[in-house]
Amino acid sequence: MNFPCPYCKRELNLMELQAESDLMAIIRMSASFGKHNNLVWTYAELFGITPMRAKAKKLRLILEELKKLFDGGGFSYRQRLYRITPEGIAEALNVVVKKNFADGLDSHNYLKKVMINIAEREDKTAGRRAEKDLRAKEASLMSGGREAGQPRHDAPYPVPEEQVEAPRMKTMPRTSPLTDAELEANRQRLKNMLKQIG
């Protein structure tokens, strides 16, 4: 579909302009995958994105979905939310890329099924690690240590460097009542402060 440019009156093609903006978005997005960039591009090629000029929009949508997956650190599948690390996503992408598909891919469902196993494995590993750390901390506290990882001190608790001295109270240097001149000076000073405040 052609239309005249409102500024220069030159004929422009809407589809070419859209393809250009898609290609620019793809170029900008490529750097956001970091060390997994090649793996992401290989996965995107399974969707049949060639020729790129004609299928730039499809490629942009695939890359946007993968960027959202990497940035969010999780995905949902069948109304359940799964948490996964970028390394887990890369591992799943690697599994999918190495599998031979006769017709290519049309959705991310196979990737999600592979990521479910990896996410559950990561969740179990994180749970075991947290439980192990909690048991180590509990054992340390039961043995008299302050925190897990610190050596046990044979000194009685509290340790002298942990003891806090109470702050000293203000001492009143003067116990005699104020003279009339001092009272009048205080009143004047108070009046001046009230006038300045308003």
N, CA, C and O of each residue as an XYZ file, in Angstrom:
792
protein
N       0.846     -1.176      0.000
C       0.000      0.000      0.000
C       0.890      1.238      0.000
O       1.722      1.415      0.891
N       0.713      2.080     -0.992
C       1.504      3.291     -1.122
C       0.701      4.501     -0.655
O      -0.521      4.555     -0.791
N       1.420      5.456     -0.108
C       0.783      6.710      0.279
C       1.824      7.815      0.163
O       3.022      7.548      0.260
N       1.379      9.064     -0.045
C       2.343     10.169     -0.185
C       2.826     10.635      1.195
O       2.060     10.707      2.156
N       4.116     10.946      1.254
C       4.694     11.478      2.495
C       4.124     12.878      2.729
O       4.090     13.688      1.802
N       3.678     13.174      3.947
C       3.101     14.500      4.195
C       4.131     15.624      4.121
O       3.753     16.787      3.982
N       5.407     15.311      4.208
C       6.448     16.341      4.197
C       7.077     16.538      2.820
O       7.186     17.658      2.319
N       7.491     15.410      2.217
C       8.215     15.538      0.945
C       7.379     15.126     -0.264
O       7.841     15.266     -1.396
N       6.178     14.629     -0.058
C       5.243     14.233     -1.121
C       5.749     13.054     -1.952
O       5.244     12.807     -3.047
N       6.744     12.324     -1.439
C       7.267     11.149     -2.131
C       6.378      9.944     -1.812
O       5.808      9.873     -0.723
N       6.255      9.004     -2.737
C       5.448      7.803     -2.517
C       6.191      6.863     -1.566
O       7.359      6.547     -1.795
N       5.523      6.416     -0.506
C       6.105      5.486      0.462
C       5.246      4.236      0.543
O       4.027      4.286      0.378
N       5.906      3.114      0.802
C       5.203      1.850      0.948
C       5.095      1.525      2.427
O       6.110      1.457      3.119
N       3.887      1.325      2.921
C       3.645      1.064      4.335
C       4.305     -0.231      4.790
O       4.846     -0.294      5.894
N       4.267     -1.257      3.959
C       4.851     -2.548      4.326
C       6.374     -2.446      4.468
O       6.960     -3.071      5.352
N       7.003     -1.667      3.605
C       8.451     -1.482      3.703
C       8.817     -0.731      4.979
O       9.801     -1.065      5.640
N       8.034      0.273      5.319
C       8.297      1.014      6.556
C       8.136      0.122      7.785
O       8.928      0.202      8.724
N       7.110     -0.725      7.774
C       6.887     -1.641      8.898
C       8.030     -2.647      8.995
O       8.502     -2.941     10.094
N       8.477     -3.174      7.862
C       9.576     -4.137      7.851
C      10.857     -3.487      8.369
O      11.617     -4.119      9.103
N      11.099     -2.249      7.999
C      12.282     -1.531      8.488
C      12.253     -1.371     10.003
O      13.266     -1.582     10.671
N      11.093     -0.996     10.550
C      11.001     -0.824     11.999
C      11.159     -2.160     12.712
O      11.742     -2.210     13.795
N      10.646     -3.258     12.119
C      10.827     -4.586     12.702
C      12.306     -4.975     12.714
O      12.811     -5.493     13.710
N      12.989     -4.722     11.604
C      14.418     -5.056     11.535
C      15.239     -4.240     12.529
O      16.176     -4.763     13.132
N      14.899     -2.967     12.707
C      15.606     -2.140     13.700
C      15.376     -2.677     15.114
O      16.306     -2.711     15.919
N      14.147     -3.095     15.423
C      13.845     -3.662     16.741
C      14.614     -4.962     16.957
O      15.087     -5.225     18.062
N      14.741     -5.771     15.914
C      15.483     -7.031     16.006
C      16.950     -6.750     16.300
O      17.555     -7.409     17.146
N      17.518     -5.780     15.609
C      18.935     -5.444     15.814
C      19.166     -4.947     17.237
O      20.141     -5.336     17.880
N      18.274     -4.087     17.733
C      18.426     -3.564     19.097
C      18.271     -4.673     20.135
O      18.954     -4.672     21.159
N      17.376     -5.611     19.869
C      17.084     -6.665     20.829
C      18.179     -7.728     20.892
O      18.313     -8.412     21.906
N      18.946     -7.872     19.846
C      19.943     -8.939     19.776
C      20.953     -8.877     20.911
O      21.357     -9.913     21.438
N      21.354     -7.701     21.285
C      22.377     -7.568     22.326
C      21.854     -7.904     23.716
O      22.647     -8.159     24.623
N      20.553     -7.911     23.899
C      20.003     -8.128     25.246
C      20.117     -9.577     25.710
O      19.915     -9.851     26.893
N      20.434    -10.513     24.816
C      20.545    -11.917     25.211
C      21.944    -12.277     25.685
O      22.148    -13.366     26.223
N      22.897    -11.397     25.500
C      24.248    -11.608     26.011
C      24.900    -12.854     25.439
O      24.936    -13.055     24.225
N      25.419    -13.694     26.341
C      26.159    -14.879     25.896
C      25.255    -15.946     25.280
O      25.748    -16.889     24.662
N      23.947    -15.809     25.441
C      23.005    -16.780     24.877
C      22.460    -16.329     23.518
O      21.515    -16.929     23.005
N      23.034    -15.300     22.942
C      22.537    -14.720     21.694
C      22.490    -15.738     20.553
O      21.478    -15.843     19.860
N      23.581    -16.490     20.354
C      23.617    -17.460     19.254
C      22.582    -18.558     19.452
O      21.955    -19.007     18.493
N      22.406    -18.986     20.681
C      21.428    -20.028     20.985
C      19.999    -19.545     20.703
O      19.174    -20.293     20.177
N      19.724    -18.303     21.055
C      18.394    -17.726     20.802
C      18.133    -17.634     19.307
O      17.038    -17.959     18.848
N      19.129    -17.193     18.540
C      18.941    -17.076     17.091
C      18.737    -18.451     16.447
O      17.926    -18.597     15.533
N      19.476    -19.461     16.928
C      19.309    -20.813     16.386
C      17.914    -21.337     16.684
O      17.297    -21.994     15.846
N      17.415    -21.042     17.891
C      16.043    -21.439     18.243
C      15.033    -20.710     17.357
O      14.075    -21.318     16.881
N      15.242    -19.423     17.137
C      14.303    -18.648     16.313
C      14.263    -19.169     14.877
O      13.227    -19.090     14.217
N      15.384    -19.701     14.391
C      15.414    -20.238     13.026
C      14.534    -21.475     12.882
O      14.131    -21.811     11.768
N      14.227    -22.160     13.986
C      13.345    -23.329     13.923
C      11.909    -22.950     13.555
O      11.116    -23.814     13.181
N      11.575    -21.672     13.658
C      10.240    -21.196     13.326
C      10.092    -20.867     11.843
O       9.020    -20.431     11.424
N      11.123    -21.059     11.050
C      11.051    -20.776      9.616
C      10.960    -19.290      9.338
O       9.977    -18.819      8.766
N      11.971    -18.556      9.735
C      11.945    -17.099      9.633
C      12.609    -16.577      8.368
O      12.829    -15.373      8.235
N      12.927    -17.460      7.449
C      13.565    -16.998      6.213
C      12.540    -16.980      5.090
O      11.670    -17.851      5.068
N      12.593    -16.072      4.190
C      13.506    -14.931      4.096
C      13.174    -13.879      5.159
O      12.010    -13.567      5.409
N      14.219    -13.350      5.767
C      14.044    -12.457      6.901
C      13.293    -11.183      6.536
O      12.506    -10.680      7.337
N      13.521    -10.666      5.359
C      12.853     -9.420      4.957
C      11.333     -9.595      4.949
O      10.594     -8.682      5.315
N      10.878    -10.768      4.530
C       9.438    -11.017      4.457
C       8.858    -11.410      5.812
O       7.678    -11.174      6.070
N       9.678    -12.009      6.683
C       9.167    -12.518      7.959
C       9.796    -11.805      9.156
O       9.983    -12.401     10.216
N      10.114    -10.541      8.978
C      10.750     -9.765     10.046
C       9.820     -9.598     11.245
O      10.272     -9.608     12.390
N       8.537     -9.448     10.989
C       7.581     -9.264     12.086
C       7.511    -10.518     12.954
O       7.479    -10.433     14.182
N       7.486    -11.682     12.303
C       7.444    -12.948     13.043
C       8.698    -13.111     13.899
O       8.612    -13.513     15.059
N       9.856    -12.800     13.332
C      11.108    -12.887     14.080
C      11.114    -11.916     15.246
O      11.554    -12.264     16.342
N      10.627    -10.699     15.022
C      10.581     -9.716     16.112
C       9.704    -10.211     17.253
O      10.069    -10.069     18.420
N       8.550    -10.793     16.929
C       7.653    -11.304     17.969
C       8.291    -12.457     18.748
O       8.156    -12.531     19.969
N       8.980    -13.348     18.049
C       9.655    -14.476     18.721
C      10.730    -13.959     19.660
O      10.821    -14.398     20.806
N      11.546    -13.023     19.178
C      12.616    -12.476     20.018
C      12.056    -11.692     21.204
O      12.625    -11.740     22.294
N      10.949    -10.970     21.008
C      10.337    -10.247     22.123
C       9.851    -11.215     23.204
O      10.008    -10.947     24.395
N       9.259    -12.342     22.787
C       8.798    -13.337     23.757
C       9.968    -13.948     24.515
O       9.880    -14.163     25.724
N      11.058    -14.228     23.817
C      12.236    -14.785     24.493
C      12.888    -13.759     25.414
O      13.373    -14.113     26.488
N      12.902    -12.499     25.008
C      13.461    -11.446     25.865
C      12.637    -11.318     27.141
O      13.187    -11.165     28.231
N      11.313    -11.382     26.996
C      10.432    -11.316     28.163
C      10.695    -12.507     29.093
O      10.668    -12.367     30.315
N      10.949    -13.673     28.502
C      11.240    -14.865     29.287
C      12.550    -14.708     30.057
O      12.613    -15.022     31.245
N      13.597    -14.222     29.384
C      14.886    -14.022     30.048
C      14.799    -12.942     31.119
O      15.339    -13.114     32.212
N      14.129    -11.835     30.824
C      14.040    -10.730     31.785
C      13.166    -11.077     32.981
O      13.477    -10.696     34.110
N      12.071    -11.800     32.741
C      11.141    -12.126     33.812
C      11.619    -13.248     34.714
O      11.230    -13.304     35.880
N      12.449    -14.134     34.206
C      12.944    -15.238     35.014
C      11.881    -16.276     35.321
O      12.012    -17.028     36.286
N      10.832    -16.327     34.517
C       9.784    -17.301     34.752
C       8.802    -17.323     33.599
O       8.854    -16.473     32.710
N       7.901    -18.306     33.619
C       6.894    -18.434     32.580
C       5.683    -19.144     33.172
O       5.768    -19.764     34.232
N       4.578    -19.048     32.484
C       3.382    -19.757     32.941
C       2.975    -20.766     31.875
O       3.066    -20.513     30.674
N       2.530    -21.905     32.354
C       2.058    -22.952     31.456
C       0.889    -23.638     32.133
O       1.019    -24.145     33.247
N      -0.238    -23.654     31.472
C      -1.469    -24.232     32.004
C      -1.815    -23.665     33.377
O      -2.059    -24.404     34.330
N      -1.831    -22.370     33.450
C      -2.219    -21.589     34.625
C      -1.342    -21.866     35.840
O      -1.803    -21.750     36.975
N      -0.097    -22.226     35.616
C       0.846    -22.418     36.708
C       2.112    -21.645     36.384
O       2.585    -21.657     35.247
N       2.656    -20.974     37.389
C       3.848    -20.148     37.191
C       5.088    -20.941     37.583
O       5.132    -21.556     38.649
N       6.086    -20.921     36.720
C       7.354    -21.605     36.967
C       8.462    -20.563     36.985
O       8.483    -19.666     36.143
N       9.398    -20.675     37.952
C      10.568    -19.808     38.030
C      11.765    -20.563     37.460
O      11.965    -21.742     37.752
N      12.556    -19.870     36.645
C      13.712    -20.506     36.022
C      14.811    -19.475     35.830
O      14.537    -18.304     35.571
N      16.037    -19.911     35.957
C      17.184    -19.014     35.798
C      17.533    -18.882     34.312
O      17.118    -19.716     33.508
N      18.287    -17.851     33.940
C      18.725    -17.740     32.536
C      19.552    -18.940     32.081
O      19.488    -19.328     30.914
N      20.325    -19.528     32.990
C      21.097    -20.718     32.621
C      20.164    -21.891     32.337
O      20.424    -22.691     31.439
N      19.074    -21.992     33.104
C      18.086    -23.038     32.855
C      17.391    -22.842     31.523
O      17.128    -23.808     30.808
N      17.091    -21.587     31.185
C      16.473    -21.292     29.880
C      17.429    -21.666     28.760
O      17.017    -22.242     27.753
N      18.707    -21.340     28.931
C      19.702    -21.670     27.908
C      19.832    -23.189     27.755
O      19.986    -23.697     26.644
N      19.768    -23.905     28.877
C      19.837    -25.366     28.811
C      18.638    -25.929     28.037
O      18.793    -26.838     27.222
N      17.455    -25.390     28.294
C      16.256    -25.833     27.579
C      16.348    -25.491     26.094
O      15.993    -26.309     25.245
N      16.821    -24.292     25.779
C      16.997    -23.913     24.367
C      17.963    -24.871     23.676
O      17.745    -25.260     22.528
N      19.021    -25.246     24.372
C      20.010    -26.155     23.807
C      19.382    -27.516     23.503
O      19.666    -28.112     22.464
N      18.531    -28.007     24.404
C      17.845    -29.284     24.172
C      16.931    -29.191     22.958
O      16.914    -30.095     22.123
N      16.175    -28.107     22.854
C      15.233    -27.942     21.744
C      15.975    -27.800     20.420
O      15.558    -28.373     19.414
N      17.056    -27.052     20.411
C      17.812    -26.812     19.175
C      18.418    -28.118     18.652
O      18.496    -28.328     17.441
N      18.847    -28.992     19.568
C      19.489    -30.240     19.146
C      18.486    -31.291     18.670
O      18.876    -32.274     18.039
N      17.221    -31.098     18.962
C      16.201    -32.051     18.510
C      15.851    -31.750     17.053
O      15.750    -30.589     16.655
N      15.670    -32.800     16.271
C      15.324    -32.637     14.860
C      13.801    -32.596     14.719
O      13.110    -33.546     15.088
N      13.288    -31.489     14.183
C      11.865    -31.328     13.934
C      11.626    -31.441     12.431
O      12.332    -30.819     11.637
N      10.635    -32.232     12.047
C      10.339    -32.413     10.626
C       9.769    -31.140     10.013
O      10.150    -30.751      8.909
N       8.853    -30.491     10.734
C       8.176    -29.325     10.175
C       8.597    -28.012     10.816
O       8.104    -26.958     10.414
N       9.460    -28.038     11.764
C       9.818    -26.808     12.483
C       8.832    -26.559     13.612
O       7.993    -27.411     13.906
N       8.925    -25.424     14.230
C       8.070    -25.085     15.372
C       7.044    -24.034     14.977
O       7.272    -23.238     14.066
N       5.912    -24.040     15.674
C       4.924    -22.990     15.454
C       4.541    -22.299     16.766
O       3.819    -21.302     16.746
N       5.016    -22.816     17.905
C       4.775    -22.167     19.201
C       5.908    -22.540     20.153
O       6.787    -23.336     19.820
N       5.867    -21.952     21.331
C       6.906    -22.197     22.341
C       6.534    -23.339     23.282
O       7.211    -23.529     24.293
N       5.489    -24.102     22.990
C       5.018    -25.124     23.919
C       6.051    -26.215     24.173
O       6.194    -26.660     25.311
N       6.775    -26.660     23.147
C       7.792    -27.684     23.364
C       8.902    -27.143     24.262
O       9.385    -27.843     25.152
N       9.299    -25.910     24.026
C      10.312    -25.279     24.880
C       9.806    -25.200     26.324
O      10.558    -25.470     27.260
N       8.551    -24.835     26.503
C       7.989    -24.734     27.853
C       7.972    -26.089     28.546
O       8.250    -26.170     29.743
N       7.652    -27.157     27.816
C       7.644    -28.486     28.426
C       9.043    -28.897     28.867
O       9.203    -29.523     29.915
N      10.047    -28.554     28.085
C      11.425    -28.848     28.479
C      11.814    -27.983     29.678
O      12.489    -28.455     30.593
N      11.393    -26.725     29.674
C      11.745    -25.814     30.780
C      11.049    -26.214     32.076
O      11.572    -25.938     33.156
N       9.878    -26.859     31.999
C       9.179    -27.279     33.214
C      10.063    -28.238     34.011
O      10.215    -28.080     35.222
N      10.644    -29.231     33.335
C      11.520    -30.187     34.031
C      12.723    -29.490     34.654
O      13.110    -29.788     35.784
N      13.310    -28.560     33.907
C      14.487    -27.854     34.412
C      14.105    -26.946     35.577
O      14.838    -26.862     36.563
N      12.962    -26.265     35.473
C      12.520    -25.373     36.557
C      12.226    -26.162     37.826
O      12.570    -25.720     38.922
N      11.590    -27.328     37.690
C      11.317    -28.156     38.867
C      12.608    -28.675     39.481
O      12.728    -28.732     40.705
N      13.573    -29.052     38.653
C      14.867    -29.500     39.171
C      15.578    -28.360     39.907
O      16.133    -28.570     40.985
N      15.562    -27.144     39.322
C      16.186    -25.994     39.984
C      15.488    -25.668     41.298
O      16.139    -25.306     42.279
N      14.159    -25.798     41.317
C      13.400    -25.518     42.529
C      13.762    -26.512     43.638
O      13.943    -26.120     44.791
N      13.868    -27.802     43.283
C      14.264    -28.811     44.276
C      15.670    -28.549     44.794
O      15.929    -28.654     45.993
N      16.571    -28.209     43.889
C      17.960    -27.930     44.283
C      18.014    -26.721     45.215
O      18.728    -26.745     46.217
N      17.274    -25.677     44.895
C      17.254    -24.477     45.738
C      16.638    -24.791     47.097
O      17.104    -24.287     48.118
N      15.592    -25.620     47.119
C      14.977    -26.012     48.384
C      15.924    -26.812     49.251
O      16.010    -26.589     50.459
N      16.640    -27.747     48.634
C      17.628    -28.546     49.394
C      18.741    -27.655     49.936
O      19.172    -27.810     51.079
N      19.199    -26.723     49.106
C      20.269    -25.823     49.540
C      19.802    -24.948     50.707
O      20.542    -24.744     51.670
N      18.585    -24.439     50.618
C      18.054    -23.597     51.692
C      17.883    -24.403     52.979
O      18.168    -23.910     54.070
N      17.417    -25.644     52.841
C      17.251    -26.495     54.026
C      18.605    -26.832     54.651
O      18.741    -26.839     55.874
N      19.600    -27.111     53.815
C      20.942    -27.416     54.313
C      21.525    -26.210     55.043
O      22.113    -26.360     56.114
N      21.368    -25.011     54.472
C      21.861    -23.792     55.117
C      21.146    -23.543     56.441
O      21.766    -23.122     57.417
N      19.853    -23.803     56.470
C      19.080    -23.606     57.696
C      19.528    -24.579     58.776
O      19.654    -24.195     59.939
N      19.772    -25.837     58.405
C      20.247    -26.821     59.393
C      21.634    -26.463     59.913
O      21.915    -26.624     61.101
N      22.511    -25.973     59.020
C      23.845    -25.572     59.458
C      23.759    -24.384     60.423
O      24.478    -24.340     61.421
N      22.898    -23.446     60.129
C      22.731    -22.288     61.012
C      22.158    -22.714     62.360
O      22.592    -22.239     63.409
N      21.180    -23.612     62.318
C      20.575    -24.102     63.555
C      21.605    -24.840     64.406
O      21.657    -24.654     65.621
N      22.422    -25.678     63.769
C      23.462    -26.408     64.500
C      24.465    -25.448     65.111
O      24.913    -25.647     66.241
N      24.815    -24.419     64.378
C      25.759    -23.435     64.888
C      25.187    -22.700     66.092
O      25.890    -22.471     67.076
N      23.911    -22.329     66.015
C      23.279    -21.626     67.140
C      23.143    -22.538     68.354
O      23.296    -22.092     69.491
N      22.857    -23.809     68.113
C      22.723    -24.767     69.221
C      24.060    -25.009     69.903
O      24.102    -25.279     71.104
N      25.164    -24.916     69.147
C      26.483    -25.152     69.725
C      27.056    -23.902     70.380
O      28.156    -23.945     70.930
N      26.330    -22.794     70.330
C      26.775    -21.586     71.008
C      27.375    -20.543     70.104
O      27.759    -19.472     70.573
N      27.468    -20.824     68.815
C      27.997    -19.840     67.872
C      26.951    -18.772     67.581
O      25.764    -18.968     67.839
N      27.388    -17.669     67.054
C      26.468    -16.569     66.770
C      25.747    -16.776     65.445
O      24.526    -16.637     65.378
N      26.478    -17.103     64.405
C      25.883    -17.300     63.091
C      26.584    -18.460     62.417
O      27.692    -18.837     62.800
N      25.943    -19.014     61.428
C      26.543    -20.115     60.686
C      27.803    -19.631     59.996
O      27.834    -18.541     59.425
N      28.839    -20.449     60.054
C      30.076    -20.084     59.383
C      31.071    -19.384     60.291
O      32.243    -19.281     59.931
N      30.654    -18.900     61.452
C      31.589    -18.249     62.363
C      32.143    -19.292     63.329
O      31.413    -20.190     63.749
N      33.416    -19.186     63.686
C      33.973    -20.157     64.635
C      33.365    -19.964     66.025
O      32.975    -18.859     66.403
N      33.296    -21.047     66.761
C      32.729    -20.996     68.101
C      33.750    -20.385     69.047
O      34.922    -20.760     69.031
N      33.311    -19.459     69.858
C      34.175    -18.834     70.845
C      33.911    -19.489     72.188
O      32.766    -19.792     72.522
N      34.962    -19.708     72.954
C      34.788    -20.283     74.287
C      34.468    -19.222     75.314
O      34.193    -19.539     76.471
N      34.501    -17.969     74.906
C      34.187    -16.879     75.833
C      32.700    -16.900     76.152
O      31.887    -17.283     75.311
N      32.343    -16.490     77.363
C      30.917    -16.473     77.711
C      30.175    -15.443     76.875
O      30.737    -14.462     76.390
N      28.891    -15.715     76.732
C      28.056    -14.771     75.984
C      27.500    -13.762     76.950
O      27.153    -14.173     78.058
N      27.379    -12.523     76.664
C      27.774    -11.829     75.449
C      29.267    -11.547     75.419
O      29.902    -11.348     76.454
N      29.795    -11.536     74.246
C      31.206    -11.259     74.039
C      31.458     -9.799     74.413
O      30.621     -8.945     74.119
N      32.603     -9.483     75.062
C      32.840     -8.096     75.517
C      32.687     -7.040     74.439
O      32.204     -5.945     74.728
N      33.086     -7.332     73.187
C      32.943     -6.292     72.160
C      31.494     -6.106     71.730
O      31.175     -5.139     71.039
N      30.608     -7.024     72.131
C      29.203     -6.866     71.824
C      28.435     -6.138     72.920
O      27.284     -5.748     72.722
N      29.064     -5.957     74.066
C      28.379     -5.283     75.162
C      28.272     -3.798     74.866
O      29.182     -3.186     74.306
N      27.150     -3.241     75.252
C      26.877     -1.838     74.979
C      26.757     -1.115     76.307
O      26.072     -1.572     77.222
N      27.430      0.016     76.398
C      27.309      0.833     77.606
C      26.126      1.768     77.462
O      25.861      2.300     76.384
N      25.418      1.961     78.568
C      24.295      2.887     78.549
C      24.830      4.310     78.446
O      25.866      4.616     79.036
N      24.149      5.184     77.711
C      24.640      6.559     77.591
C      24.560      7.278     78.939
O      23.677      7.020     79.757
N      25.500      8.177     79.133
C      25.522      8.937     80.382
C      24.439      9.998     80.356
O      24.138     10.589     79.319
N      23.871     10.217     81.512
C      22.840     11.233     81.637
C      23.499     12.605     81.668
O      24.648     12.741     82.088
N      22.756     13.630     81.216
C      23.282     14.993     81.259
C      23.450     15.420     82.706
O      22.608     15.156     83.564
N      24.525     16.064     82.934
C      24.731     16.595     84.288
C      24.287     18.047     84.306
O      24.552     18.807     83.375
N      23.633     18.401     85.339
C      23.161     19.775     85.503
C      24.217     20.538     86.304
O      24.369     20.294     87.500
N      24.942     21.450     85.672
C      26.012     22.139     86.391
C      25.485     23.140     87.425
O      26.191     23.486     88.372
N      24.282     23.590     87.247
C      23.800     24.657     88.113
C      22.580     24.178     88.883
O      21.649     23.633     88.290
N      22.575     24.365     90.143
C      21.436     23.966     90.963
C      20.721     25.167     91.575
O      19.606     25.029     92.078
N      21.343     26.332     91.540
C      20.712     27.517     92.133
C      19.716     28.125     91.153
O      19.885     27.980     89.943
N      18.668     28.812     91.656
C      17.680     29.425     90.768
C      18.277     30.606     90.001
O      19.290     31.180     90.403
N      17.623     30.954     88.885
C      18.088     32.055     88.034
C      17.804     33.397     88.720
O      16.849     33.525     89.486
N      18.627     34.367     88.440
C      18.415     35.705     88.980
C      17.372     36.426     88.140
O      17.004     35.954     87.065
N      16.891     37.572     88.630
C      15.872     38.333     87.905
C      16.395     38.810     86.551
O      15.643     38.805     85.577
N      17.625     39.210     86.464
C      18.203     39.688     85.206
C      18.278     38.552     84.189
O      17.990     38.756     83.009
N      18.664     37.352     84.638
C      18.731     36.194     83.728
C      17.333     35.797     83.249
O      17.150     35.425     82.090
N      16.336     35.881     84.163
C      14.965     35.567     83.755
C      14.469     36.554     82.704
O      13.836     36.156     81.726
N      14.755     37.836     82.902
C      14.324     38.861     81.946
C      15.028     38.664     80.596
O      14.402     38.823     79.548
N      16.301     38.325     80.612
C      17.039     38.077     79.365
C      16.441     36.880     78.625
O      16.317     36.902     77.400
N      16.068     35.832     79.374
C      15.433     34.654     78.753
C      14.082     35.004     78.142
O      13.748     34.525     77.059
N      13.293     35.845     78.837
C      11.993     36.257     78.302
C      12.165     37.042     77.008
O      11.447     36.804     76.037
N      13.101     37.964     76.989
C      13.354     38.764     75.786
C      13.778     37.858     74.609
O      13.309     38.021     73.482
N      14.649     36.932     74.895
C      15.111     36.006     73.860
C      13.942     35.179     73.323
O      13.852     34.954     72.116
N      13.054     34.727     74.196
C      11.872     33.976     73.804
C      10.907     34.816     72.973
O      10.352     34.323     71.991
N      10.701     36.067     73.348
C       9.833     36.970     72.588
C      10.386     37.178     71.184
O       9.642     37.148     70.204
N      11.688     37.387     71.095
C      12.330     37.603     69.789
C      12.167     36.356     68.904
O      11.921     36.481     67.704
N      12.299     35.190     69.472
C      12.150     33.953     68.683
C      10.716     33.808     68.187
O      10.489     33.409     67.045
N       9.746     34.131     69.045
C       8.336     34.015     68.651
C       7.999     35.026     67.551
O       7.235     34.705     66.641
N       8.544     36.217     67.617
C       8.314     37.213     66.564
C       8.893     36.743     65.232
O       8.275     36.932     64.184
N      10.079     36.131     65.267
C      10.702     35.645     64.032
C       9.909     34.497     63.423
O       9.817     34.380     62.201
N       9.342     33.658     64.267
C       8.564     32.532     63.760
C       7.274     33.035     63.115
O       6.833     32.499     62.098
N       6.698     34.019     63.681
C       5.540     34.615     63.033
C       4.366     34.643     63.922
O       3.302     35.117     63.525
